[in-house]
Structure formats: C-alpha cells, structure tokens
Amino acid sequence: MGALVKRSFTLAGHRTSVALEPEFWQALAALAAARRVSIAALVAEVDAARLPDRPLASALRVHALRAR
C-alpha cells in the first residue's frame, strides 16, 4: 500500500482531516459512486454511525472492507 493521503471534510459542523491509503480512498470512491453520493456524504454517514471510541479513519477502513 502507498503513503497516506489526507482529505478534509466538514462533519457535524466541524472541520476534520482523515488520512488513508490511496487504495482505501479508491474503494470508498467506488462505494460512493455506486450509491450516487459524494465521498463527503459517505464519510459523514460512517462518522454518524461509528462507535465513539473508534477513530474515523479506522471506521472508514472497516466500512470499505465490509462493503467488498
């Protein structure tokens, strides 16, 4: 896997950054496209559903793997 790629989002009115490997961003982009939503919308959904003790980056990786 390659170096981490950082992207910024506004979630629940707060600006945050998430760093993931390019392969995970590609998987999330494919999931978002299949659902016809933006990556930002998908990230917001995962953020809203994650457990409070799970970091957002981890929640996104798990989401991408479970959706395969």
Stockholm file with secondary structure:
# STOCKHOLM 1.0

chainA/1-68         MGALVKRSFTLAGHRTSVALEPEFWQALAALAAARRVSIAALVAEVDAARLPDRPLASALRVHALRAR
#=GR chainA/1-68 SS CCCCEEEEEEETTEEEEEEECHHHHHHHHHHHHHHTCCHHHHHHHHHHHSCTTSCHHHHHHHHHHHTC
#=GC SS_cons        CCCCEEEEEEETTEEEEEEECHHHHHHHHHHHHHHTCCHHHHHHHHHHHSCTTSCHHHHHHHHHHHTC
//
